[in-house]
Amino acid sequence: DADEYVHIIDKFAASVGLKDRVDVSGLGEILFQRYVETSDVVSASMITCNLHKLASVRMWYFTPSIRYLVQVHEIAMKKFCAELHDAGWEGQANRFAIYPSSESIAGNVGSRRCAEFEFIKGKVSLLKSIVEEPCSARSPEQRLEGFKIRHNALTLLAVWAIDLSVGMRSIEHPYFHASEYDEISFMGSFADKDSGKGKKIRPFCLNESAVAISKTHDAYLYQLSMITRSGLPPSTRALPCYFVEIAGDRLISVSVSPKTIKDNFGEIFQFDPNWGRRFIKTMAIEAGLPAIYTDEYCGHYYRGEQRWHTFSSFDPAPYFEQMSKFIEAQLKALGFKPLSVDLSILKNLEPAR
């Protein structure tokens, strides 16, 4: 509560002998900055009840745990109290701390749109089990349906691996054709959600796991296209990956979009299309990665702070190195791996009469 926060800060100012020298607002600004330096602007805003303009936007992409915010508070207060001590202010600074009761430490604050790690891990495991399940169907109709279910699950896994790696912000899920990123550096660029004259282009660097998954999926689509009766295309720039639907006795390709994902998987996964960026940003900040890196991952700029401007001091090399390693570790921990559907389901498939 904001009133309680003011009361506590006022009490703290008195305990360290600053009450007559700085008001609650001024002291609050100092503490706010210490929280920003320790974590990021969203954490600082949540701890201090400061409705910061920048945080009001970015908090939709960061769902910190209460336990994490307590840790941010502890680190920032130790630093601030040390500064007071160095400046000659003794008081009771070293004994000042605000800790929630043990019952209130569990849980998260902020956006409820952020999926938890174990939930995503469970969905990845479910999708993999669908892809790898043997097909015992005999009739053409059953085999087509069996292939559709497995192919669509495989496609979603490939799309998720890329989504998590680049911080998808567009209205369509990016899955890159092999020609859209360099095969040595794994770097490329894609258009962000804004369209027309103001369209934003963002660089990306895929990690090794995402590239392995992508290459395996591309090879799978090529093999699928070689089966004459499938009538399905290989990966192209216009259609790098796709879901399939059954039309009569044949399969047709369907582009991947938030709508088609919901149509196929809405019953088992109800998070918004942007779930991956919320997930990675929350995990990365709590793992100690710099907030400027997670902001760049999400494509968040503020008042001209474009990271790739000619006169920017932002260094992309350590950014890509740290984020790629972190995201690759998350992909492996979640259970992502290169997969293909057994195409024998379709071989020698006679059209249904």
LINLINDA-V132003 format. One record per pair of residues at least 6 apart in sequence whose ideal C-beta (glycine too) atoms are under 7 Angstrom apart, sorted by the first residue. I is the first residue (numbers start at 0). J is the second residue. If there is no record, write none. Layout:
i->I j->J
i->I j->J
//
This chain:
i->1 j->48
i->4 j->47
i->4 j->48
i->5 j->23
i->7 j->97
i->8 j->23
i->8 j->26
i->8 j->27
i->9 j->23
i->11 j->95
i->12 j->18
i->12 j->21
i->12 j->23
i->12 j->26
i->14 j->90
i->14 j->91
i->14 j->95
i->15 j->83
i->15 j->88
i->15 j->90
i->15 j->91
i->15 j->92
i->16 j->88
i->16 j->90
i->17 j->26
i->27 j->47
i->30 j->47
i->30 j->79
i->31 j->43
i->31 j->47
i->31 j->49
i->33 j->75
i->33 j->78
i->33 j->79
i->34 j->42
i->34 j->43
i->34 j->46
i->34 j->47
i->34 j->71
i->34 j->75
i->35 j->43
i->37 j->71
i->37 j->74
i->37 j->75
i->38 j->71
i->38 j->284
i->38 j->290
i->39 j->284
i->39 j->290
i->40 j->51
i->40 j->53
i->40 j->54
i->40 j->57
i->41 j->54
i->41 j->57
i->41 j->58
i->41 j->61
i->42 j->63
i->42 j->68
i->42 j->71
i->43 j->49
i->44 j->51
i->44 j->54
i->44 j->58
i->45 j->68
i->45 j->108
i->45 j->109
i->46 j->68
i->46 j->71
i->46 j->72
i->53 j->301
i->57 j->299
i->58 j->109
i->58 j->110
i->59 j->110
i->60 j->276
i->60 j->277
i->60 j->280
i->60 j->297
i->61 j->109
i->61 j->280
i->61 j->281
i->61 j->284
i->62 j->107
i->62 j->109
i->62 j->110
i->62 j->113
i->62 j->277
i->62 j->281
i->63 j->107
i->63 j->108
i->63 j->109
i->63 j->281
i->63 j->285
i->64 j->107
i->64 j->285
i->65 j->99
i->65 j->103
i->65 j->104
i->65 j->105
i->65 j->106
i->65 j->107
i->65 j->108
i->66 j->104
i->67 j->285
i->69 j->98
i->69 j->99
i->69 j->104
i->72 j->97
i->76 j->95
i->76 j->96
i->80 j->92
i->80 j->93
i->80 j->95
i->83 j->92
i->84 j->92
i->110 j->277
i->112 j->270
i->112 j->271
i->112 j->274
i->112 j->277
i->113 j->277
i->113 j->278
i->113 j->281
i->114 j->270
i->114 j->274
i->114 j->278
i->119 j->278
i->119 j->333
i->120 j->333
i->120 j->334
i->122 j->267
i->122 j->268
i->123 j->156
i->123 j->333
i->123 j->334
i->123 j->335
i->124 j->334
i->125 j->267
i->126 j->152
i->126 j->155
i->126 j->156
i->127 j->334
i->127 j->338
i->129 j->148
i->129 j->149
i->129 j->152
i->130 j->149
i->130 j->152
i->130 j->153
i->130 j->338
i->130 j->340
i->134 j->142
i->134 j->145
i->134 j->344
i->136 j->142
i->136 j->145
i->139 j->248
i->139 j->348
i->139 j->349
i->139 j->350
i->139 j->351
i->140 j->351
i->142 j->344
i->142 j->348
i->143 j->245
i->143 j->250
i->144 j->245
i->145 j->344
i->146 j->340
i->146 j->344
i->146 j->345
i->147 j->243
i->147 j->245
i->149 j->340
i->150 j->243
i->150 j->340
i->151 j->242
i->151 j->243
i->151 j->263
i->153 j->338
i->153 j->340
i->154 j->240
i->154 j->241
i->154 j->242
i->154 j->255
i->155 j->260
i->155 j->264
i->156 j->335
i->156 j->338
i->157 j->174
i->157 j->212
i->157 j->213
i->157 j->216
i->157 j->240
i->158 j->172
i->158 j->174
i->158 j->240
i->158 j->255
i->159 j->275
i->160 j->209
i->160 j->212
i->160 j->330
i->160 j->335
i->161 j->173
i->161 j->174
i->161 j->175
i->161 j->209
i->161 j->213
i->162 j->172
i->162 j->275
i->163 j->275
i->163 j->279
i->163 j->326
i->163 j->329
i->163 j->330
i->164 j->205
i->164 j->206
i->164 j->209
i->164 j->326
i->165 j->173
i->165 j->189
i->165 j->203
i->166 j->276
i->166 j->279
i->166 j->296
i->166 j->297
i->166 j->298
i->167 j->173
i->167 j->273
i->167 j->275
i->167 j->276
i->168 j->191
i->168 j->192
i->168 j->273
i->168 j->276
i->168 j->297
i->168 j->298
i->169 j->190
i->169 j->191
i->169 j->192
i->170 j->192
i->170 j->257
i->171 j->256
i->172 j->255
i->172 j->256
i->172 j->272
i->173 j->189
i->174 j->239
i->174 j->240
i->174 j->255
i->175 j->187
i->175 j->213
i->175 j->239
i->176 j->234
i->176 j->235
i->176 j->236
i->176 j->239
i->177 j->217
i->178 j->236
i->179 j->187
i->179 j->236
i->180 j->186
i->180 j->187
i->180 j->205
i->181 j->187
i->185 j->204
i->185 j->205
i->185 j->210
i->186 j->202
i->186 j->203
i->186 j->204
i->187 j->203
i->188 j->200
i->188 j->201
i->188 j->202
i->188 j->203
i->189 j->201
i->189 j->203
i->190 j->198
i->190 j->200
i->191 j->199
i->191 j->201
i->191 j->298
i->193 j->199
i->199 j->298
i->201 j->298
i->202 j->307
i->204 j->319
i->204 j->323
i->206 j->323
i->206 j->326
i->206 j->327
i->207 j->327
i->208 j->327
i->208 j->330
i->208 j->331
i->208 j->335
i->209 j->330
i->211 j->337
i->212 j->335
i->212 j->337
i->215 j->337
i->215 j->338
i->215 j->339
i->216 j->240
i->217 j->234
i->219 j->339
i->219 j->340
i->220 j->233
i->220 j->234
i->220 j->240
i->221 j->233
i->222 j->342
i->223 j->229
i->223 j->231
i->223 j->342
i->224 j->231
i->224 j->232
i->224 j->233
i->226 j->342
i->226 j->345
i->226 j->346
i->228 j->345
i->228 j->348
i->229 j->250
i->229 j->345
i->230 j->249
i->230 j->250
i->231 j->243
i->231 j->250
i->231 j->252
i->232 j->238
i->232 j->252
i->234 j->240
i->238 j->252
i->238 j->254
i->240 j->255
i->241 j->252
i->241 j->253
i->241 j->254
i->241 j->255
i->242 j->253
i->242 j->255
i->242 j->259
i->242 j->263
i->243 j->250
i->243 j->251
i->243 j->252
i->243 j->253
i->244 j->251
i->244 j->253
i->248 j->350
i->248 j->351
i->253 j->259
i->257 j->272
i->276 j->296
i->276 j->297
i->279 j->296
i->279 j->326
i->279 j->329
i->280 j->293
i->280 j->296
i->280 j->297
i->282 j->329
i->283 j->293
i->283 j->325
i->284 j->290
i->284 j->293
i->286 j->325
i->288 j->321
i->288 j->325
i->292 j->318
i->292 j->321
i->292 j->322
i->295 j->306
i->295 j->318
i->296 j->322
i->305 j->311
i->306 j->313
//
